[in-house]
Amino acid sequence: MSRYFEEEGVLDIAGNHSEENNDEDSCDIPELQYRDGGGPQVEDDEEEEARRKREERERKKAEVRKRLEEAGRAKKAKKGFLTPERKKKLRQLLMKKAAEDLKQQQLLKEQERQRILEERILPLPNVDTINNQSELEKIASEFLKKISELEELKYDLEYSVRQKDFEINELTIQVNDLRGKFVKPTLKKVSKYDNKFKKIAEKKKEDKIDFRANLKIVKKDVTEELKKEKEEKPPEWAAQVSKKGDRLLNRPSDSVDAH
């Protein structure tokens, strides 16, 4: 643009050769120079403003993209917190903790059992070294008294257990009456495949076709004729045997007549 002003100024100066316009031309040249100096400065300001807006836009886009990536990573981390490996490890830890708790409970129960047995069981003295009968009778009476006390305690506990069972049954019946639920009868377990096989077998029987009934009769039944021939005419070997028998029967009669 400065070049355009320069060329315009040159043409303007070259076109006016009269001395009358020399002063005006000398005045126009500084104006052109002023214009020449102001044009590039405006363009630089516009470019700077555009560049600043473009950088501002890119900065906002980068911030939005960064926030979205952070939200996606947080969501993914929250969703994939319990991976299969972590689940397996957590299950193992729970099983280990449960086994330790169970072992601790069993140990506490055994300790309580031993304590109660020590309280209830009297220590047995060495009676082989005691020769005094009164001391032996005293020991026997102590054991008898302890045994009777334990038997009474046993009876009381058994009675309380029976009472608790009776109360539990009564409460269960009342709850069932209130809810309207009753004991379900035991159902017979039947395999579904047995019914399927039965249906398939029945279907096969129904689909079975008697081909003999549809056959065309070509000749007569020969079996009845053979039966009739057997009844009427004996076989040859039977006829020969009967002839020999007749001969043997006839010989003695001939000898008798000869005498």
C-alpha positions as CSV (number, residue, x, y, z in Angstrom):
1,M,0.0,0.0,0.0
2,S,2.9,2.3,0.7
3,R,4.2,1.5,-2.8
4,Y,0.8,2.5,-4.2
5,F,1.0,5.8,-2.4
6,E,4.5,6.3,-3.6
7,E,3.5,5.6,-7.2
8,E,0.5,7.9,-6.9
9,G,2.7,10.6,-5.5
10,V,5.2,10.2,-8.3
11,L,2.5,10.3,-11.0
12,D,1.0,13.3,-9.3
13,I,4.4,15.1,-9.2
14,A,5.2,14.0,-12.8
15,G,1.9,15.2,-14.1
16,N,2.3,18.8,-12.8
17,H,5.2,20.5,-14.5
18,S,4.0,24.1,-14.1
19,E,5.6,26.2,-11.6
20,E,2.2,27.3,-10.3
21,N,1.6,23.9,-8.8
22,N,5.0,23.4,-7.4
23,D,4.0,24.7,-4.0
24,E,0.9,22.5,-3.9
25,D,2.9,19.5,-4.9
26,S,5.4,20.2,-2.2
27,C,2.5,20.3,0.3
28,D,1.0,17.1,-1.1
29,I,4.1,15.1,-0.6
30,P,4.1,15.3,3.2
31,E,0.4,14.3,3.2
32,L,1.2,11.2,1.1
33,Q,4.1,10.4,3.5
34,Y,1.7,10.7,6.4
35,R,-0.7,8.4,4.7
36,D,2.1,6.1,3.8
37,G,3.1,5.9,7.5
38,G,-0.4,5.3,8.9
39,G,-1.6,2.5,6.7
40,P,0.8,-0.3,7.8
41,Q,0.2,0.5,11.4
42,V,-3.5,-0.1,11.1
43,E,-2.9,-3.4,9.4
44,D,-0.5,-4.5,12.1
45,D,-3.1,-3.7,14.7
46,E,-5.8,-5.7,12.9
47,E,-3.4,-8.7,12.5
48,E,-2.4,-8.4,16.2
49,E,-6.1,-8.4,17.2
50,A,-6.9,-11.4,15.0
51,R,-3.9,-13.3,16.3
52,R,-4.9,-12.5,19.9
53,K,-8.5,-13.7,19.3
54,R,-7.1,-16.8,17.6
55,E,-4.8,-17.6,20.6
56,E,-7.7,-17.0,23.0
57,R,-9.9,-19.5,21.1
58,E,-7.1,-22.1,21.0
59,R,-6.5,-21.6,24.7
60,K,-10.3,-22.1,25.5
61,K,-10.4,-25.2,23.3
62,A,-7.3,-26.6,25.1
63,E,-8.9,-26.0,28.5
64,V,-12.2,-27.7,27.4
65,R,-10.3,-30.6,26.0
66,K,-8.2,-30.9,29.2
67,R,-11.3,-30.9,31.4
68,L,-13.0,-33.6,29.2
69,E,-9.9,-35.8,29.3
70,E,-9.7,-35.5,33.1
71,A,-13.4,-36.3,33.4
72,G,-13.0,-39.3,31.2
73,R,-10.0,-40.6,33.1
74,A,-11.8,-40.1,36.4
75,K,-14.9,-42.0,35.1
76,K,-12.7,-44.8,33.7
77,A,-10.8,-45.1,37.0
78,K,-14.1,-45.2,38.9
79,K,-15.6,-47.7,36.6
80,G,-12.6,-50.0,36.5
81,F,-11.8,-49.9,40.2
82,L,-12.7,-53.6,40.9
83,T,-10.7,-55.4,38.2
84,P,-10.7,-59.2,38.1
85,E,-7.3,-59.3,39.8
86,R,-8.5,-57.0,42.6
87,K,-11.7,-59.0,43.0
88,K,-9.6,-62.2,43.3
89,K,-7.3,-60.6,45.8
90,L,-10.2,-59.2,47.8
91,R,-11.9,-62.6,47.9
92,Q,-8.7,-64.2,49.1
93,L,-8.3,-61.6,51.9
94,L,-11.9,-62.1,52.9
95,M,-11.5,-65.9,53.0
96,K,-8.3,-65.6,55.0
97,K,-10.0,-63.2,57.5
98,A,-13.0,-65.5,57.9
99,A,-10.7,-68.5,58.5
100,E,-8.8,-66.5,61.2
101,D,-12.1,-65.4,62.9
102,L,-13.4,-69.0,62.9
103,K,-10.1,-70.2,64.3
104,Q,-10.3,-67.5,67.0
105,Q,-13.8,-68.4,67.9
106,Q,-13.0,-72.1,68.2
107,L,-10.0,-71.3,70.4
108,L,-12.2,-69.1,72.7
109,K,-14.8,-71.9,72.9
110,E,-12.2,-74.4,73.8
111,Q,-10.8,-72.2,76.5
112,E,-14.3,-71.6,77.9
113,R,-14.9,-75.3,77.9
114,Q,-11.7,-76.1,79.7
115,R,-12.5,-73.4,82.3
116,I,-16.0,-74.8,83.0
117,L,-14.7,-78.4,83.2
118,E,-12.1,-77.3,85.7
119,E,-14.8,-75.6,87.8
120,R,-17.1,-78.6,87.7
121,I,-14.7,-81.5,88.0
122,L,-13.1,-82.0,91.4
123,P,-9.4,-82.9,91.5
124,L,-9.1,-86.6,92.3
125,P,-6.7,-87.2,95.2
126,N,-4.4,-90.2,95.4
127,V,-6.5,-92.5,97.4
128,D,-3.8,-95.2,97.4
129,T,-1.8,-93.2,99.9
130,I,-4.7,-92.6,102.2
131,N,-5.2,-95.2,104.8
132,N,-7.7,-93.4,107.0
133,Q,-11.3,-94.5,106.4
134,S,-12.9,-91.3,107.5
135,E,-10.9,-89.3,105.0
136,L,-12.0,-91.7,102.2
137,E,-15.6,-91.4,103.2
138,K,-15.3,-87.6,103.2
139,I,-13.9,-87.6,99.7
140,A,-16.6,-90.0,98.6
141,S,-19.3,-87.7,100.1
142,E,-17.8,-84.7,98.4
143,F,-17.9,-86.4,95.0
144,L,-21.4,-87.6,95.6
145,K,-22.6,-84.1,96.5
146,K,-20.9,-82.7,93.4
147,I,-22.5,-85.4,91.2
148,S,-25.9,-84.7,92.5
149,E,-25.5,-80.9,91.9
150,L,-24.4,-81.5,88.4
151,E,-27.3,-83.9,87.7
152,E,-29.7,-81.2,89.0
153,L,-28.1,-78.6,86.8
154,K,-28.3,-81.0,83.8
155,Y,-32.0,-81.6,84.5
156,D,-32.7,-77.9,84.8
157,L,-30.8,-77.2,81.5
158,E,-32.7,-79.9,79.7
159,Y,-36.0,-78.6,80.9
160,S,-35.2,-75.1,79.9
161,V,-34.1,-76.3,76.4
162,R,-37.4,-78.2,76.0
163,Q,-39.3,-75.1,77.1
164,K,-37.4,-72.9,74.6
165,D,-38.1,-75.4,71.8
166,F,-41.8,-75.4,72.7
167,E,-41.9,-71.6,72.7
168,I,-40.1,-71.4,69.3
169,N,-42.6,-73.8,67.8
170,E,-45.6,-71.8,69.2
171,L,-44.2,-68.6,67.9
172,T,-43.5,-70.1,64.5
173,I,-47.1,-71.3,64.3
174,Q,-48.4,-67.9,65.2
175,V,-46.2,-66.2,62.6
176,N,-47.4,-68.6,59.9
177,D,-51.0,-68.0,60.9
178,L,-50.5,-64.2,60.7
179,R,-48.7,-64.4,57.3
180,G,-51.0,-67.1,55.9
181,K,-48.1,-69.3,55.0
182,F,-48.1,-73.0,55.7
183,V,-45.6,-75.7,55.4
184,K,-45.2,-76.7,51.8
185,P,-45.6,-80.4,51.0
186,T,-42.6,-82.2,49.7
187,L,-42.8,-82.5,45.9
188,K,-41.8,-85.6,44.1
189,K,-38.8,-84.9,41.8
190,V,-39.6,-86.0,38.3
191,S,-37.1,-85.6,35.5
192,K,-38.4,-83.6,32.6
193,Y,-36.5,-85.8,30.2
194,D,-38.6,-88.9,31.2
195,N,-41.8,-87.2,30.0
196,K,-40.1,-86.1,26.8
197,F,-39.0,-89.7,26.1
198,K,-42.5,-91.0,26.8
199,K,-44.0,-88.5,24.4
200,I,-41.5,-89.4,21.7
201,A,-42.1,-93.1,22.1
202,E,-45.9,-92.6,21.9
203,K,-45.5,-90.4,18.8
204,K,-43.3,-93.1,17.2
205,K,-46.0,-95.7,17.9
206,E,-48.7,-93.5,16.4
207,D,-46.5,-92.8,13.3
208,K,-45.7,-96.5,12.8
209,I,-47.4,-97.8,9.6
210,D,-48.4,-101.4,9.0
211,F,-47.1,-102.1,5.5
212,R,-48.5,-105.7,5.5
213,A,-52.0,-104.4,5.6
214,N,-51.5,-102.4,2.5
215,L,-49.8,-105.2,0.5
216,K,-51.7,-106.7,-2.3
217,I,-52.6,-110.4,-2.0
218,V,-51.0,-112.3,-4.9
219,K,-51.4,-116.0,-4.1
220,K,-53.5,-118.1,-1.7
221,D,-52.4,-119.0,1.8
222,V,-50.3,-122.2,1.4
223,T,-50.1,-123.1,5.1
224,E,-53.7,-124.2,5.4
225,E,-53.3,-126.4,2.3
226,L,-50.1,-128.0,3.8
227,K,-51.9,-128.7,7.0
228,K,-54.7,-130.5,5.1
229,E,-52.2,-132.6,3.2
230,K,-50.4,-133.6,6.4
231,E,-53.7,-134.6,8.0
232,E,-54.8,-136.6,4.9
233,K,-51.6,-138.3,3.7
234,P,-49.0,-139.6,6.2
235,P,-45.3,-139.4,5.2
236,E,-43.6,-142.2,3.4
237,W,-41.4,-143.3,6.3
238,A,-44.5,-143.7,8.4
239,A,-46.1,-145.9,5.8
240,Q,-43.1,-148.1,5.6
241,V,-43.0,-148.5,9.4
242,S,-46.6,-149.4,9.5
243,K,-46.0,-152.1,6.8
244,K,-43.1,-153.6,8.7
245,G,-45.2,-153.7,11.8
246,D,-48.0,-155.5,10.0
247,R,-45.5,-158.1,8.7
248,L,-44.2,-158.7,12.2
249,L,-47.6,-159.1,13.6
250,N,-48.6,-161.6,10.9
251,R,-45.6,-164.0,11.3
252,P,-46.6,-165.7,14.6
253,S,-50.0,-166.4,13.3
254,D,-48.5,-168.2,10.3
255,S,-46.3,-170.4,12.6
256,V,-49.2,-171.3,14.7
257,D,-51.2,-172.5,11.7
258,A,-48.3,-174.5,10.5
259,H,-48.1,-176.5,13.7
